Amino acid sequence: MTRFPALEGKEVVAVLVKYGFVVDRQRGSHFFLKHADGRATVVPIHAGENIGPGLFAKILRDVELTREDFLKDKKRKPKM
C-alpha cells in the first residue's frame, strides 16, 4: 500500500464534482455534497489543513469510490 497523499478539502471537493457530486449546502467550513443517485458526504474545508487518512477513508466509503479511482482522477487534467 502506498503512502496517503496530503489532500486539502478543496481538492477532495473538486474530484467529487468530477464524479457528478454537487455542493448541496454549506455550514461553516463543512461542505455537504450529494449525488443524483443518493450518495452523500461531508468534506471540511479548513485553510492550510489536510484531510487525514481516517476521514479520507470515510469519505470514500460514503461516495462508494476506491482510493485508486479517486487518486487516478485527481491526477487527470480537466478538459477545456
C-alpha positions as a printed Julia matrix, in Angstrom:
80×3 Matrix{Float64}:
   0.0    0.0     0.0
   1.31   3.42   -0.88
   1.5    6.38    1.44
  -1.53   8.57    1.75
  -1.11  11.81   -0.23
  -1.69  15.13    1.52
  -5.0   16.44    0.18
  -6.78  19.62    1.14
 -10.56  19.7     1.4
 -10.97  21.82   -1.71
  -9.04  19.21   -3.75
 -11.34  16.46   -2.49
 -14.42  18.52   -3.41
 -13.01  19.21   -6.9
 -12.56  15.49   -7.62
 -16.0   14.63   -6.27
 -17.55  17.26   -8.54
 -15.91  15.46  -11.48
 -17.77  12.32  -10.37
 -21.12  14.1   -10.5
 -21.47  15.34   -6.94
 -22.82  18.82   -6.28
 -22.4   21.02   -3.23
 -25.85  20.78   -1.7
 -25.21  23.19    1.15
 -22.55  24.56    3.43
 -22.5   25.0     7.17
 -19.47  26.94    8.31
 -16.43  25.27    6.81
 -18.19  21.97    6.03
 -19.44  21.29    2.52
 -22.3   18.8     2.11
 -22.11  17.05   -1.25
 -24.84  14.96   -2.87
 -25.09  12.81   -5.96
 -28.25  12.25   -8.01
 -28.26   8.55   -7.05
 -28.46   9.35   -3.32
 -24.84   9.12   -2.23
 -23.75  11.94    0.08
 -20.79  13.02    2.19
 -19.39  15.95    4.14
 -15.96  17.49    3.44
 -14.38  20.05    5.79
 -12.56  22.94    4.1
 -10.1   24.36    6.62
  -7.42  26.71    5.34
  -3.96  25.18    5.46
  -5.12  21.82    6.79
  -5.1   18.45    5.05
  -7.71  15.71    5.19
  -6.47  12.93    7.46
  -6.31   9.32    6.29
  -9.21   8.23    8.51
 -11.54  10.96    7.28
 -10.44  10.34    3.69
 -11.36   6.66    4.08
 -14.78   7.64    5.49
 -15.43   9.99    2.56
 -14.51   7.23    0.09
 -16.89   4.8     1.82
 -19.68   7.4     1.71
 -19.25   8.05   -2.03
 -18.51   4.39   -2.87
 -15.2    5.05   -4.63
 -11.94   3.18   -4.35
  -8.83   5.01   -3.31
  -7.17   4.18   -6.63
 -10.08   5.59   -8.68
 -10.13   8.76   -6.62
  -6.37   9.36   -6.89
  -6.32   8.46  -10.6
  -8.99  11.06  -11.31
  -7.2   13.64   -9.14
  -4.15  13.42  -11.41
  -6.17  13.76  -14.63
  -6.3   17.28  -16.06
  -9.76  18.76  -16.69
 -10.81  19.14  -20.33
 -11.16  22.71  -21.54
